[in-house]
Amino acid sequence: MGNIGIIKMNEVNEEKIVKSNGKRSGRKSRRRLALTMIAAASLFLAACGKKPITSSSTGFWDHTILYNLSQFIIWLSHVFGGYGMGIIMITLIIRIIILPLMIYQTRSMRRMQEIQPQLSALQKKYKSRDTATQQKLQEETRKLYAEVGYNPVSGCLPLIVQMPIIWALYQAIYRTSALKTGSFLWMQLGDRDPYFILPILAAVFTFISSWLSVKSQPESNSMNIVMVWGMPVIIFFTAVSVPTALSLYWVISNAFQAGQTLLIQNPWKINREREERETAKRDQAKAKQRAIKKARRSRRR
């Protein structure tokens, strides 16, 4: 869930950068968001069953998804020596599977940040609010996106992929008696953590990954700051109220996310490279000015 917070911050940044692209694109974004919410609500309503998951369960969600997922977790538990280890391993497997998608989303966001000056120039050039001008702005923006290989939908994909996975994992654990009654260290997987250790760890790793993500951005806005401090609080209180098994998933997932962010979105490396590019641009500008002055002096002679 912490990585979902990072995705939301990226979406906020993208929206801020392209917010002047016209009312029509805004309507399209709202339409896409509405369709996504309807699909998510449909999935949620279809997956709200409470009956135990067994081999006799029927339906695509209960039998094909939940039963097979629960059996896979149980198999991992037997291989690695405990139901807690089974949940840890399924979490790592899920994170590795969606890792290419997360890397793509991160690189896409970096492309968006790099073309921000060009986007700002386009918005100044086509600042009129008439329909023709806004259509031209959208056309030029799409061309710019195509040149750098940026897809505006990329920021939503990891979130769309992860939500069904999180819900399926929750249902598989909560509706499978072996997983619900299993134990890990001092915890009963189907109960809440009595010492709040996992919720605290989940919140800490969420803060670390969010902070690293924001630190790599050229500029921060108030919404980013709210997300950095607000998401850990939301994670903590949510983890306090759900079974330990799901809190364990969040701890491992958010720890993985923090390490992933440090590796592929290292803020110190990104900021150093950005400063080097800016320094190179300034040096080129100074060299150009010197060349112009030298040429002018040569003409005077």
LINSULFEN-V21558 format. One record per residue. RES is the residue in one small letter. SS is DSSP state (a for helix, b for strand, c for the rest). NEAR is the number of other ideal C-beta (glycine too) atoms within 10 Angstrom. Layout:
RES:SS:NEAR, RES:SS:NEAR
This chain:
m:c:20, g:a:28, n:a:28, i:a:19, g:a:23, i:a:30, i:a:22, k:a:17, m:a:25, n:a:25, e:a:16, v:a:16, n:a:24, e:a:19, e:a:15, k:a:14, i:a:16, v:c:22, k:c:12, s:c:19, n:c:23, g:c:20, k:a:10, r:a:12, s:a:18, g:a:14, r:a:10, k:a:14, s:a:16, r:a:10, r:a:10, r:a:13, l:a:12, a:a:10, l:a:10, t:a:14, m:a:10, i:a:10, a:a:13, a:a:15, a:a:10, s:a:10, l:a:15, f:a:12, l:a:8, a:a:12, a:c:17, c:c:10, g:c:14, k:c:7, k:c:8, p:c:13, i:c:24, t:c:13, s:c:7, s:c:9, s:c:17, t:c:9, g:c:13, f:a:9, w:a:19, d:a:20, h:a:15, t:a:12, i:a:18, l:a:25, y:a:21, n:a:12, l:a:19, s:a:24, q:a:15, f:a:15, i:a:23, i:a:17, w:a:13, l:a:20, s:a:22, h:a:11, v:a:10, f:a:14, g:c:10, g:c:16, y:a:26, g:a:20, m:a:16, g:a:27, i:a:28, i:a:19, m:a:18, i:a:22, t:a:22, l:a:14, i:a:12, i:a:20, r:a:19, i:a:10, i:a:11, i:a:17, l:a:13, p:a:9, l:a:15, m:a:23, i:a:14, y:a:14, q:a:22, t:a:21, r:a:15, s:a:21, m:a:24, r:a:16, r:a:16, m:a:22, q:a:18, e:a:14, i:c:17, q:a:15, p:a:9, q:a:14, l:a:19, s:a:12, a:a:12, l:a:21, q:a:17, k:a:9, k:a:12, y:c:22, k:c:11, s:c:11, r:c:10, d:c:9, t:a:11, a:a:9, t:a:14, q:a:19, q:a:13, k:a:16, l:a:22, q:a:18, e:a:11, e:a:18, t:a:23, r:a:14, k:a:10, l:a:15, y:a:18, a:a:10, e:a:11, v:a:13, g:c:10, y:c:20, n:c:15, p:c:20, v:c:9, s:a:20, g:a:21, c:a:19, l:a:17, p:a:20, l:a:18, i:a:14, v:a:14, q:a:20, m:a:17, p:a:16, i:a:17, i:a:16, w:a:18, a:a:18, l:a:23, y:a:16, q:a:21, a:a:25, i:a:30, y:a:19, r:c:20, t:c:24, s:a:12, a:a:15, l:a:24, k:a:18, t:c:12, g:c:23, s:b:14, f:b:19, l:c:11, w:c:10, m:b:21, q:b:16, l:c:24, g:c:18, d:c:13, r:c:18, d:c:22, p:c:10, y:c:10, f:c:14, i:a:15, l:a:26, p:a:24, i:a:18, l:a:21, a:a:29, a:a:25, v:a:18, f:a:24, t:a:31, f:a:21, i:a:19, s:a:28, s:a:28, w:a:17, l:a:21, s:a:26, v:a:18, k:a:16, s:c:20, q:c:20, p:c:12, e:c:9, s:c:13, n:c:14, s:a:7, m:a:15, n:a:21, i:a:12, v:a:12, m:a:21, v:a:22, w:a:12, g:a:13, m:a:24, p:a:25, v:a:12, i:a:15, i:a:28, f:a:21, f:a:11, t:a:16, a:a:27, v:a:16, s:c:11, v:c:18, p:c:21, t:a:27, a:a:28, l:a:23, s:a:28, l:a:26, y:a:26, w:a:26, v:a:25, i:a:22, s:a:26, n:a:30, a:a:20, f:a:21, q:a:26, a:a:23, g:a:15, q:a:19, t:a:24, l:a:15, l:a:10, i:a:13, q:c:22, n:c:15, p:a:16, w:a:11, k:a:12, i:a:16, n:a:14, r:a:11, e:a:11, r:a:15, e:a:10, e:a:10, r:a:11, e:a:11, t:a:10, a:a:10, k:a:10, r:a:10, d:a:10, q:a:10, a:a:10, k:a:10, a:a:10, k:a:10, q:a:10, r:a:10, a:a:10, i:a:10, k:a:10, k:a:9, a:a:9, r:a:9, r:a:9, s:a:8, r:a:6, r:a:5, r:c:4
